[in-house]
């Protein structure tokens, strides 16, 4: 900077000015400004800028103090209480050393001990340290030194933590492009599934084709191409494989969204069979997408769910009703009739084997509100805790929620009923399924499998619409979202 100028008030600094204060590039200068609270980098006096000697050391974020660095050392060493993210390091001295270097350097740009959740782009994971620990455990696959990483610039405001993490992981392990949705694998824990997914990430980053890996869905070249484009950014690795499979087989975006809201968006075993279900749906483009969930539930129940018979106080299990069910030669019209008949059978109380289960640990909700459209309504969000309660919900709503009995008894799923109380009898308005492992609401259905914010396609749904049910359905969806937010859940 020339001696006659006290600040960059009119134009951005030029390279000679930057170099005189030890900045190697305008990017480094902008990052220093952001770390020190200057939004535009123009109105800064000479006194505010770092001195030429040791200028790099001066470009630390305000939180990157010696006390904070000592806290990082104590956390990595296990001297202070840590989150369970660090447990995987207990038998790895090399991993612990790599994590220390990683955290000390990246703390220049982002507070690595902050527990703020990352956004949906990387998955709503706990804290950044989960991803940093996983990176440290793969230190033997790093292709560049962590000390040479510089935080990316934002388009406006401060850099987003998910963008910083994406940049960091690619700096350390990537020679080739990797879709951003795959960043979620670094937050999947220390189990076998997470380790395998991180290996896929590194292999893709090294230039290997995803088709050469032992993936749960057998990918064609077209599917692999769609997968690498990251066509389903709000989903994880397997969800994007399923999305790519559906679209490559000729399915529509509406069909893909509907399929991913079913168990096929959460379970990926036996894909040789389930790929034929995808093809069947893709080959029936006029099929109302709201029927896809019930169809998938029906096929799974017929083919895989053991039959249950209650004899006195004991429940015995038999084989599934149709263990060799195939999609070959099936008619969509006939299949829909079978699904409806199955619903009627399920919802008959005498045909349901009694099961009950523990509460999921989440709280029920009750609130009273008054709107111009509905008047005064007392809303309840209540967990259903037995197969008989599921059957009653299914009869009231004309859907097959009782088919979730086994999943609820196993603790994998929790079902919630949203009711409106306007008169003496409550009105069942909406049913929600919660994946308890992911703490995510995965399925939301109204009467006759109607979906909030979408006009019904079935005759029964249109009759409900004429009777004024849509206003209740839309408001119940708002109440459900309030409950989801209160309980800290996600909604798929």
NUGUGU-629122 format. One record per residue (C-alpha): y, x, z. Coordinates in steps of 0.02 Angstrom, whole numbers. Layout:
# residues N
<pt yy="Y" xx="X" zz="Z"/>
...
END
This chain:
# residues 492
<pt yy="0" xx="0" zz="0"/>
<pt yy="172" xx="67" zz="-41"/>
<pt yy="283" xx="110" zz="108"/>
<pt yy="417" xx="-13" zz="51"/>
<pt yy="302" xx="-163" zz="69"/>
<pt yy="258" xx="-229" zz="242"/>
<pt yy="133" xx="-364" zz="187"/>
<pt yy="40" xx="-438" zz="38"/>
<pt yy="152" xx="-591" zz="32"/>
<pt yy="169" xx="-626" zz="-154"/>
<pt yy="20" xx="-553" zz="-247"/>
<pt yy="-157" xx="-501" zz="-197"/>
<pt yy="-175" xx="-316" zz="-155"/>
<pt yy="-222" xx="-199" zz="-295"/>
<pt yy="-361" xx="-68" zz="-294"/>
<pt yy="-249" xx="80" zz="-241"/>
<pt yy="-184" xx="-24" zz="-94"/>
<pt yy="-361" xx="-72" zz="-42"/>
<pt yy="-427" xx="105" zz="-57"/>
<pt yy="-288" xx="173" zz="53"/>
<pt yy="-355" xx="66" zz="195"/>
<pt yy="-537" xx="108" zz="166"/>
<pt yy="-591" xx="-50" zz="70"/>
<pt yy="-713" xx="-13" zz="-70"/>
<pt yy="-679" xx="-178" zz="-160"/>
<pt yy="-578" xx="-338" zz="-152"/>
<pt yy="-736" xx="-424" zz="-88"/>
<pt yy="-741" xx="-309" zz="64"/>
<pt yy="-556" xx="-344" zz="95"/>
<pt yy="-582" xx="-534" zz="85"/>
<pt yy="-730" xx="-524" zz="205"/>
<pt yy="-626" xx="-424" zz="329"/>
<pt yy="-489" xx="-557" zz="316"/>
<pt yy="-612" xx="-699" zz="348"/>
<pt yy="-690" xx="-610" zz="496"/>
<pt yy="-518" xx="-585" zz="573"/>
<pt yy="-449" xx="-760" zz="546"/>
<pt yy="-342" xx="-733" zz="390"/>
<pt yy="-381" xx="-869" zz="264"/>
<pt yy="-293" xx="-804" zz="107"/>
<pt yy="-274" xx="-618" zz="138"/>
<pt yy="-91" xx="-618" zz="85"/>
<pt yy="21" xx="-632" zz="238"/>
<pt yy="-49" xx="-482" zz="331"/>
<pt yy="60" xx="-343" zz="399"/>
<pt yy="14" xx="-159" zz="391"/>
<pt yy="-11" xx="-159" zz="578"/>
<pt yy="-148" xx="-290" zz="562"/>
<pt yy="-250" xx="-189" zz="438"/>
<pt yy="-380" xx="-60" zz="492"/>
<pt yy="-327" xx="121" zz="496"/>
<pt yy="-391" xx="229" zz="351"/>
<pt yy="-498" xx="335" zz="467"/>
<pt yy="-651" xx="236" zz="522"/>
<pt yy="-592" xx="84" zz="424"/>
<pt yy="-770" xx="22" zz="393"/>
<pt yy="-805" xx="15" zz="579"/>
<pt yy="-648" xx="-88" zz="600"/>
<pt yy="-710" xx="-224" zz="482"/>
<pt yy="-817" xx="-316" zz="608"/>
<pt yy="-810" xx="-499" zz="649"/>
<pt yy="-715" xx="-542" zz="807"/>
<pt yy="-877" xx="-588" zz="897"/>
<pt yy="-955" xx="-419" zz="856"/>
<pt yy="-902" xx="-334" zz="1017"/>
<pt yy="-993" xx="-199" zz="1113"/>
<pt yy="-1041" xx="-330" zz="1242"/>
<pt yy="-1116" xx="-438" zz="1105"/>
<pt yy="-1212" xx="-291" zz="1033"/>
<pt yy="-1281" xx="-252" zz="1206"/>
<pt yy="-1336" xx="-435" zz="1220"/>
<pt yy="-1428" xx="-416" zz="1054"/>
<pt yy="-1518" xx="-260" zz="1116"/>
<pt yy="-1568" xx="-347" zz="1277"/>
<pt yy="-1628" xx="-501" zz="1181"/>
<pt yy="-1735" xx="-401" zz="1060"/>
<pt yy="-1807" xx="-296" zz="1202"/>
<pt yy="-1853" xx="-453" zz="1298"/>
<pt yy="-1747" xx="-410" zz="1450"/>
<pt yy="-1666" xx="-582" zz="1447"/>
<pt yy="-1743" xx="-753" zz="1415"/>
<pt yy="-1772" xx="-780" zz="1229"/>
<pt yy="-1823" xx="-924" zz="1117"/>
<pt yy="-2004" xx="-934" zz="1062"/>
<pt yy="-1950" xx="-863" zz="893"/>
<pt yy="-1969" xx="-689" zz="967"/>
<pt yy="-2148" xx="-711" zz="1029"/>
<pt yy="-2220" xx="-646" zz="865"/>
<pt yy="-2140" xx="-475" zz="901"/>
<pt yy="-2237" xx="-444" zz="1062"/>
<pt yy="-2370" xx="-340" zz="974"/>
<pt yy="-2259" xx="-257" zz="845"/>
<pt yy="-2146" xx="-114" zz="898"/>
<pt yy="-2102" xx="-79" zz="717"/>
<pt yy="-2055" xx="-261" zz="691"/>
<pt yy="-1947" xx="-258" zz="848"/>
<pt yy="-1855" xx="-102" zz="788"/>
<pt yy="-1828" xx="-180" zz="617"/>
<pt yy="-1761" xx="-339" zz="699"/>
<pt yy="-1639" xx="-238" zz="804"/>
<pt yy="-1569" xx="-151" zz="649"/>
<pt yy="-1562" xx="-317" zz="558"/>
<pt yy="-1471" xx="-410" zz="697"/>
<pt yy="-1348" xx="-271" zz="735"/>
<pt yy="-1295" xx="-258" zz="554"/>
<pt yy="-1289" xx="-442" zz="508"/>
<pt yy="-1193" xx="-480" zz="668"/>
<pt yy="-1044" xx="-400" zz="582"/>
<pt yy="-1034" xx="-557" zz="474"/>
<pt yy="-1119" xx="-697" zz="571"/>
<pt yy="-1158" xx="-727" zz="753"/>
<pt yy="-1346" xx="-697" zz="757"/>
<pt yy="-1366" xx="-765" zz="934"/>
<pt yy="-1280" xx="-929" zz="895"/>
<pt yy="-1398" xx="-1077" zz="908"/>
<pt yy="-1311" xx="-1189" zz="781"/>
<pt yy="-1436" xx="-1271" zz="663"/>
<pt yy="-1439" xx="-1220" zz="481"/>
<pt yy="-1403" xx="-1355" zz="353"/>
<pt yy="-1525" xx="-1454" zz="247"/>
<pt yy="-1513" xx="-1330" zz="102"/>
<pt yy="-1620" xx="-1210" zz="204"/>
<pt yy="-1701" xx="-1348" zz="305"/>
<pt yy="-1637" xx="-1413" zz="471"/>
<pt yy="-1712" xx="-1269" zz="569"/>
<pt yy="-1677" xx="-1216" zz="746"/>
<pt yy="-1575" xx="-1056" zz="747"/>
<pt yy="-1547" xx="-913" zz="629"/>
<pt yy="-1654" xx="-797" zz="736"/>
<pt yy="-1814" xx="-883" zz="675"/>
<pt yy="-1780" xx="-823" zz="499"/>
<pt yy="-1724" xx="-650" zz="555"/>
<pt yy="-1883" xx="-624" zz="656"/>
<pt yy="-1990" xx="-673" zz="507"/>
<pt yy="-1893" xx="-551" zz="397"/>
<pt yy="-1916" xx="-412" zz="525"/>
<pt yy="-2104" xx="-440" zz="528"/>
<pt yy="-2104" xx="-406" zz="340"/>
<pt yy="-2002" xx="-247" zz="355"/>
<pt yy="-2135" xx="-152" zz="259"/>
<pt yy="-2090" xx="-257" zz="105"/>
<pt yy="-1903" xx="-221" zz="112"/>
<pt yy="-1843" xx="-139" zz="-48"/>
<pt yy="-1664" xx="-102" zz="7"/>
<pt yy="-1589" xx="-43" zz="172"/>
<pt yy="-1514" xx="-180" zz="278"/>
<pt yy="-1360" xx="-71" zz="307"/>
<pt yy="-1308" xx="-92" zz="125"/>
<pt yy="-1301" xx="-282" zz="135"/>
<pt yy="-1128" xx="-363" zz="129"/>
<pt yy="-1102" xx="-548" zz="162"/>
<pt yy="-1065" xx="-655" zz="8"/>
<pt yy="-892" xx="-727" zz="-17"/>
<pt yy="-866" xx="-913" zz="7"/>
<pt yy="-784" xx="-1026" zz="-121"/>
<pt yy="-669" xx="-1087" zz="17"/>
<pt yy="-662" xx="-1068" zz="204"/>
<pt yy="-789" xx="-961" zz="296"/>
<pt yy="-957" xx="-910" zz="221"/>
<pt yy="-1094" xx="-1038" zz="255"/>
<pt yy="-1235" xx="-971" zz="364"/>
<pt yy="-1368" xx="-1034" zz="242"/>
<pt yy="-1282" xx="-941" zz="98"/>
<pt yy="-1274" xx="-784" zz="204"/>
<pt yy="-1459" xx="-796" zz="247"/>
<pt yy="-1505" xx="-827" zz="64"/>
<pt yy="-1407" xx="-673" zz="13"/>
<pt yy="-1484" xx="-568" zz="152"/>
<pt yy="-1666" xx="-612" zz="114"/>
<pt yy="-1641" xx="-578" zz="-73"/>
<pt yy="-1558" xx="-412" zz="-34"/>
<pt yy="-1707" xx="-359" zz="70"/>
<pt yy="-1857" xx="-419" zz="-32"/>
<pt yy="-1807" xx="-486" zz="-204"/>
<pt yy="-1806" xx="-399" zz="-372"/>
<pt yy="-1812" xx="-564" zz="-467"/>
<pt yy="-1734" xx="-736" zz="-445"/>
<pt yy="-1808" xx="-851" zz="-314"/>
<pt yy="-1757" xx="-1036" zz="-301"/>
<pt yy="-1656" xx="-1071" zz="-144"/>
<pt yy="-1771" xx="-1208" zz="-79"/>
<pt yy="-1902" xx="-1073" zz="-47"/>
<pt yy="-1790" xx="-1000" zz="90"/>
<pt yy="-1867" xx="-1129" zz="206"/>
<pt yy="-2028" xx="-1029" zz="216"/>
<pt yy="-1941" xx="-901" zz="329"/>
<pt yy="-1923" xx="-1037" zz="461"/>
<pt yy="-2100" xx="-1106" zz="459"/>
<pt yy="-2161" xx="-1013" zz="613"/>
<pt yy="-2291" xx="-878" zz="641"/>
<pt yy="-2444" xx="-983" zz="596"/>
<pt yy="-2558" xx="-959" zz="447"/>
<pt yy="-2464" xx="-1084" zz="339"/>
<pt yy="-2297" xx="-997" zz="366"/>
<pt yy="-2371" xx="-824" zz="334"/>
<pt yy="-2450" xx="-881" zz="171"/>
<pt yy="-2289" xx="-963" zz="110"/>
<pt yy="-2187" xx="-807" zz="149"/>
<pt yy="-2312" xx="-703" zz="51"/>
<pt yy="-2284" xx="-820" zz="-97"/>
<pt yy="-2096" xx="-797" zz="-80"/>
<pt yy="-2110" xx="-607" zz="-82"/>
<pt yy="-2233" xx="-611" zz="-228"/>
<pt yy="-2117" xx="-722" zz="-329"/>
<pt yy="-1971" xx="-609" zz="-282"/>
<pt yy="-2074" xx="-461" zz="-345"/>
<pt yy="-2099" xx="-542" zz="-515"/>
<pt yy="-2269" xx="-626" zz="-498"/>
<pt yy="-2293" xx="-799" zz="-571"/>
<pt yy="-2319" xx="-940" zz="-446"/>
<pt yy="-2466" xx="-993" zz="-555"/>
<pt yy="-2566" xx="-839" zz="-502"/>
<pt yy="-2563" xx="-890" zz="-319"/>
<pt yy="-2684" xx="-999" zz="-223"/>
<pt yy="-2568" xx="-1149" zz="-214"/>
<pt yy="-2627" xx="-1322" zz="-157"/>
<pt yy="-2573" xx="-1398" zz="-323"/>
<pt yy="-2641" xx="-1320" zz="-481"/>
<pt yy="-2485" xx="-1283" zz="-583"/>
<pt yy="-2475" xx="-1283" zz="-772"/>
<pt yy="-2347" xx="-1176" zz="-862"/>
<pt yy="-2231" xx="-1326" zz="-877"/>
<pt yy="-2251" xx="-1366" zz="-692"/>
<pt yy="-2216" xx="-1185" zz="-644"/>
<pt yy="-2058" xx="-1188" zz="-749"/>
<pt yy="-1996" xx="-1347" zz="-664"/>
<pt yy="-2044" xx="-1277" zz="-494"/>
<pt yy="-1941" xx="-1120" zz="-520"/>
<pt yy="-1791" xx="-1226" zz="-568"/>
<pt yy="-1795" xx="-1304" zz="-395"/>
<pt yy="-1782" xx="-1482" zz="-458"/>
<pt yy="-1804" xx="-1559" zz="-284"/>
<pt yy="-1682" xx="-1458" zz="-178"/>
<pt yy="-1700" xx="-1564" zz="-20"/>
<pt yy="-1886" xx="-1530" zz="-12"/>
<pt yy="-1989" xx="-1380" zz="38"/>
<pt yy="-2113" xx="-1276" zz="-59"/>
<pt yy="-2254" xx="-1403" zz="-77"/>
<pt yy="-2136" xx="-1548" zz="-108"/>
<pt yy="-2062" xx="-1455" zz="-255"/>
<pt yy="-2236" xx="-1422" zz="-322"/>
<pt yy="-2274" xx="-1608" zz="-313"/>
<pt yy="-2106" xx="-1649" zz="-394"/>
<pt yy="-2141" xx="-1527" zz="-536"/>
<pt yy="-2316" xx="-1600" zz="-558"/>
<pt yy="-2250" xx="-1779" zz="-571"/>
<pt yy="-2113" xx="-1739" zz="-696"/>
<pt yy="-2225" xx="-1626" zz="-801"/>
<pt yy="-2354" xx="-1767" zz="-813"/>
<pt yy="-2221" xx="-1883" zz="-884"/>
<pt yy="-2166" xx="-1971" zz="-725"/>
<pt yy="-1987" xx="-2027" zz="-699"/>
<pt yy="-1866" xx="-1969" zz="-565"/>
<pt yy="-1883" xx="-2140" zz="-481"/>
<pt yy="-2073" xx="-2122" zz="-478"/>
<pt yy="-2059" xx="-1945" zz="-412"/>
<pt yy="-1944" xx="-2000" zz="-270"/>
<pt yy="-2062" xx="-2142" zz="-226"/>
<pt yy="-2218" xx="-2030" zz="-226"/>
<pt yy="-2133" xx="-1899" zz="-118"/>
<pt yy="-2096" xx="-2032" zz="13"/>
<pt yy="-2283" xx="-2067" zz="30"/>
<pt yy="-2419" xx="-1962" zz="110"/>
<pt yy="-2429" xx="-1870" zz="-58"/>
<pt yy="-2263" xx="-1790" zz="-12"/>
<pt yy="-2335" xx="-1727" zz="152"/>
<pt yy="-2520" xx="-1697" zz="117"/>
<pt yy="-2583" xx="-1587" zz="-24"/>
<pt yy="-2771" xx="-1576" zz="0"/>
<pt yy="-2896" xx="-1634" zz="-134"/>
<pt yy="-2770" xx="-1618" zz="-275"/>
<pt yy="-2905" xx="-1632" zz="-408"/>
<pt yy="-2912" xx="-1816" zz="-364"/>
<pt yy="-2730" xx="-1850" zz="-317"/>
<pt yy="-2668" xx="-1775" zz="-480"/>
<pt yy="-2760" xx="-1919" zz="-566"/>
<pt yy="-2659" xx="-2040" zz="-459"/>
<pt yy="-2500" xx="-1954" zz="-517"/>
<pt yy="-2557" xx="-1973" zz="-697"/>
<pt yy="-2599" xx="-2157" zz="-671"/>
<pt yy="-2425" xx="-2192" zz="-602"/>
<pt yy="-2340" xx="-2092" zz="-740"/>
<pt yy="-2439" xx="-2190" zz="-871"/>
<pt yy="-2374" xx="-2355" zz="-799"/>
<pt yy="-2184" xx="-2335" zz="-816"/>
<pt yy="-2153" xx="-2521" zz="-790"/>
<pt yy="-2233" xx="-2517" zz="-617"/>
<pt yy="-2102" xx="-2557" zz="-485"/>
<pt yy="-2079" xx="-2396" zz="-383"/>
<pt yy="-2078" xx="-2497" zz="-222"/>
<pt yy="-2264" xx="-2529" zz="-251"/>
<pt yy="-2306" xx="-2344" zz="-257"/>
<pt yy="-2310" xx="-2324" zz="-68"/>
<pt yy="-2431" xx="-2470" zz="-40"/>
<pt yy="-2540" xx="-2411" zz="-185"/>
<pt yy="-2555" xx="-2236" zz="-113"/>
<pt yy="-2594" xx="-2307" zz="60"/>
<pt yy="-2728" xx="-2420" zz="-15"/>
<pt yy="-2811" xx="-2281" zz="-115"/>
<pt yy="-2812" xx="-2165" zz="36"/>
<pt yy="-2885" xx="-2301" zz="148"/>
<pt yy="-3022" xx="-2347" zz="24"/>
<pt yy="-3071" xx="-2169" zz="-15"/>
<pt yy="-3045" xx="-2070" zz="146"/>
<pt yy="-3021" xx="-2177" zz="302"/>
<pt yy="-3181" xx="-2216" zz="399"/>
<pt yy="-3213" xx="-2400" zz="431"/>
<pt yy="-3201" xx="-2454" zz="612"/>
<pt yy="-3298" xx="-2591" zz="698"/>
<pt yy="-3267" xx="-2646" zz="876"/>
<pt yy="-3428" xx="-2690" zz="968"/>
<pt yy="-3385" xx="-2755" zz="1141"/>
<pt yy="-3278" xx="-2616" zz="1218"/>
<pt yy="-3333" xx="-2477" zz="1099"/>
<pt yy="-3264" xx="-2431" zz="928"/>
<pt yy="-3391" xx="-2361" zz="805"/>
<pt yy="-3351" xx="-2277" zz="640"/>
<pt yy="-3434" xx="-2292" zz="472"/>
<pt yy="-3403" xx="-2217" zz="300"/>
<pt yy="-3247" xx="-2261" zz="199"/>
<pt yy="-3256" xx="-2421" zz="96"/>
<pt yy="-3251" xx="-2332" zz="-73"/>
<pt yy="-3278" xx="-2143" zz="-46"/>
<pt yy="-3306" xx="-2116" zz="-234"/>
<pt yy="-3156" xx="-2216" zz="-293"/>
<pt yy="-3082" xx="-2150" zz="-456"/>
<pt yy="-2930" xx="-2196" zz="-561"/>
<pt yy="-3027" xx="-2195" zz="-723"/>
<pt yy="-3008" xx="-2358" zz="-820"/>
<pt yy="-2904" xx="-2444" zz="-686"/>
<pt yy="-2784" xx="-2584" zz="-729"/>
<pt yy="-2616" xx="-2583" zz="-641"/>
<pt yy="-2615" xx="-2773" zz="-628"/>
<pt yy="-2788" xx="-2778" zz="-552"/>
<pt yy="-2746" xx="-2636" zz="-433"/>
<pt yy="-2592" xx="-2729" zz="-368"/>
<pt yy="-2702" xx="-2881" zz="-333"/>
<pt yy="-2822" xx="-2771" zz="-235"/>
<pt yy="-2678" xx="-2698" zz="-135"/>
<pt yy="-2615" xx="-2872" zz="-89"/>
<pt yy="-2789" xx="-2930" zz="-38"/>
<pt yy="-2807" xx="-2774" zz="70"/>
<pt yy="-2640" xx="-2813" zz="155"/>
<pt yy="-2701" xx="-2986" zz="200"/>
<pt yy="-2863" xx="-2916" zz="270"/>
<pt yy="-2774" xx="-2783" zz="371"/>
<pt yy="-2654" xx="-2904" zz="451"/>
<pt yy="-2789" xx="-3022" zz="513"/>
<pt yy="-2799" xx="-2984" zz="698"/>
<pt yy="-2987" xx="-3014" zz="707"/>
<pt yy="-3014" xx="-2880" zz="575"/>
<pt yy="-2919" xx="-2743" zz="666"/>
<pt yy="-3011" xx="-2625" zz="783"/>
<pt yy="-2909" xx="-2606" zz="942"/>
<pt yy="-2825" xx="-2438" zz="969"/>
<pt yy="-2679" xx="-2388" zz="1076"/>
<pt yy="-2584" xx="-2225" zz="1096"/>
<pt yy="-2452" xx="-2138" zz="1199"/>
<pt yy="-2267" xx="-2149" zz="1168"/>
<pt yy="-2194" xx="-2016" zz="1055"/>
<pt yy="-2066" xx="-1963" zz="1187"/>
<pt yy="-1918" xx="-2040" zz="1095"/>
<pt yy="-1813" xx="-2179" zz="1170"/>
<pt yy="-1800" xx="-2358" zz="1113"/>
<pt yy="-1628" xx="-2423" zz="1066"/>
<pt yy="-1538" xx="-2585" zz="1105"/>
<pt yy="-1362" xx="-2624" zz="1049"/>
<pt yy="-1253" xx="-2777" zz="1024"/>
<pt yy="-1129" xx="-2788" zz="882"/>
<pt yy="-1031" xx="-2921" zz="792"/>
<pt yy="-991" xx="-2919" zz="606"/>
<pt yy="-902" xx="-3044" zz="495"/>
<pt yy="-1058" xx="-3064" zz="388"/>
<pt yy="-1191" xx="-3082" zz="522"/>
<pt yy="-1094" xx="-3132" zz="676"/>
<pt yy="-1156" xx="-3072" zz="845"/>
<pt yy="-1326" xx="-2985" zz="839"/>
<pt yy="-1426" xx="-2892" zz="970"/>
<pt yy="-1525" xx="-2755" zz="882"/>
<pt yy="-1679" xx="-2670" zz="952"/>
<pt yy="-1771" xx="-2515" zz="889"/>
<pt yy="-1942" xx="-2515" zz="974"/>
<pt yy="-2096" xx="-2405" zz="958"/>
<pt yy="-2261" xx="-2494" zz="920"/>
<pt yy="-2402" xx="-2428" zz="1028"/>
<pt yy="-2563" xx="-2517" zz="974"/>
<pt yy="-2655" xx="-2569" zz="818"/>
<pt yy="-2627" xx="-2751" zz="867"/>
<pt yy="-2439" xx="-2724" zz="871"/>
<pt yy="-2449" xx="-2642" zz="699"/>
<pt yy="-2549" xx="-2790" zz="634"/>
<pt yy="-2419" xx="-2912" zz="701"/>
<pt yy="-2280" xx="-2810" zz="620"/>
<pt yy="-2376" xx="-2810" zz="456"/>
<pt yy="-2400" xx="-3000" zz="461"/>
<pt yy="-2215" xx="-3028" zz="497"/>
<pt yy="-2159" xx="-2907" zz="362"/>
<pt yy="-2298" xx="-2931" zz="233"/>
<pt yy="-2338" xx="-2747" zz="217"/>
<pt yy="-2480" xx="-2631" zz="267"/>
<pt yy="-2409" xx="-2537" zz="416"/>
<pt yy="-2571" xx="-2567" zz="512"/>
<pt yy="-2652" xx="-2438" zz="397"/>
<pt yy="-2559" xx="-2307" zz="501"/>
<pt yy="-2665" xx="-2345" zz="656"/>
<pt yy="-2773" xx="-2189" zz="645"/>
<pt yy="-2622" xx="-2077" zz="614"/>
<pt yy="-2533" xx="-2152" zz="764"/>
<pt yy="-2687" xx="-2133" zz="875"/>
<pt yy="-2699" xx="-1949" zz="822"/>
<pt yy="-2516" xx="-1922" zz="866"/>
<pt yy="-2464" xx="-1877" zz="689"/>
<pt yy="-2357" xx="-2031" zz="658"/>
<pt yy="-2251" xx="-2152" zz="761"/>
<pt yy="-2202" xx="-2324" zz="698"/>
<pt yy="-2039" xx="-2409" zz="747"/>
<pt yy="-1990" xx="-2590" zz="724"/>
<pt yy="-1806" xx="-2637" zz="700"/>
<pt yy="-1774" xx="-2819" zz="751"/>
<pt yy="-1622" xx="-2932" zz="750"/>
<pt yy="-1600" xx="-3055" zz="895"/>
<pt yy="-1484" xx="-3197" zz="845"/>
<pt yy="-1574" xx="-3345" zz="920"/>
<pt yy="-1723" xx="-3368" zz="1035"/>
<pt yy="-1848" xx="-3280" zz="921"/>
<pt yy="-1817" xx="-3102" zz="859"/>
<pt yy="-1824" xx="-3070" zz="672"/>
<pt yy="-1924" xx="-2921" zz="610"/>
<pt yy="-1808" xx="-2837" zz="485"/>
<pt yy="-1862" xx="-2657" zz="454"/>
<pt yy="-2010" xx="-2542" zz="490"/>
<pt yy="-1993" xx="-2352" zz="500"/>
<pt yy="-2129" xx="-2218" zz="502"/>
<pt yy="-2093" xx="-2053" zz="590"/>
<pt yy="-2185" xx="-1891" zz="556"/>
<pt yy="-2195" xx="-1827" zz="735"/>
<pt yy="-2232" xx="-1647" zz="685"/>
<pt yy="-2078" xx="-1633" zz="574"/>
<pt yy="-1974" xx="-1755" zz="678"/>
<pt yy="-1929" xx="-1839" zz="514"/>
<pt yy="-1922" xx="-2023" zz="466"/>
<pt yy="-2027" xx="-2023" zz="308"/>
<pt yy="-2048" xx="-2207" zz="264"/>
<pt yy="-1933" xx="-2358" zz="284"/>
<pt yy="-1988" xx="-2531" zz="226"/>
<pt yy="-1922" xx="-2707" zz="240"/>
<pt yy="-2013" xx="-2869" zz="206"/>
<pt yy="-2130" xx="-2864" zz="56"/>
<pt yy="-2103" xx="-2674" zz="49"/>
<pt yy="-1919" xx="-2697" zz="6"/>
<pt yy="-1809" xx="-2542" zz="18"/>
<pt yy="-1631" xx="-2539" zz="88"/>
<pt yy="-1491" xx="-2518" zz="-39"/>
<pt yy="-1600" xx="-2574" zz="-184"/>
<pt yy="-1615" xx="-2743" zz="-269"/>
<pt yy="-1792" xx="-2814" zz="-253"/>
<pt yy="-1902" xx="-2821" zz="-408"/>
<pt yy="-2040" xx="-2935" zz="-342"/>
<pt yy="-2032" xx="-3124" zz="-340"/>
<pt yy="-2056" xx="-3126" zz="-150"/>
<pt yy="-1915" xx="-3000" zz="-129"/>
<pt yy="-1796" xx="-3100" zz="-237"/>
<pt yy="-1836" xx="-3255" zz="-134"/>
<pt yy="-1793" xx="-3157" zz="25"/>
<pt yy="-1631" xx="-3101" zz="-56"/>
<pt yy="-1581" xx="-3282" zz="-93"/>
<pt yy="-1619" xx="-3328" zz="86"/>
<pt yy="-1491" xx="-3200" zz="149"/>
<pt yy="-1613" xx="-3067" zz="207"/>
<pt yy="-1525" xx="-2925" zz="113"/>
<pt yy="-1375" xx="-2926" zz="232"/>
<pt yy="-1493" xx="-2906" zz="380"/>
<pt yy="-1591" xx="-2769" zz="291"/>
<pt yy="-1436" xx="-2667" zz="251"/>
<pt yy="-1370" xx="-2682" zz="428"/>
<pt yy="-1540" xx="-2637" zz="503"/>
<pt yy="-1535" xx="-2479" zz="399"/>
<pt yy="-1367" xx="-2434" zz="478"/>
<pt yy="-1438" xx="-2465" zz="651"/>
<pt yy="-1589" xx="-2356" zz="609"/>
<pt yy="-1474" xx="-2215" zz="554"/>
<pt yy="-1380" xx="-2227" zz="720"/>
<pt yy="-1544" xx="-2211" zz="814"/>
<pt yy="-1598" xx="-2063" zz="705"/>
<pt yy="-1435" xx="-1974" zz="742"/>
<pt yy="-1445" xx="-2009" zz="929"/>
<pt yy="-1623" xx="-1941" zz="940"/>
<pt yy="-1583" xx="-1785" zz="836"/>
<pt yy="-1707" xx="-1830" zz="697"/>
<pt yy="-1704" xx="-1806" zz="510"/>
<pt yy="-1726" xx="-1935" zz="374"/>
<pt yy="-1821" xx="-1890" zz="217"/>
END
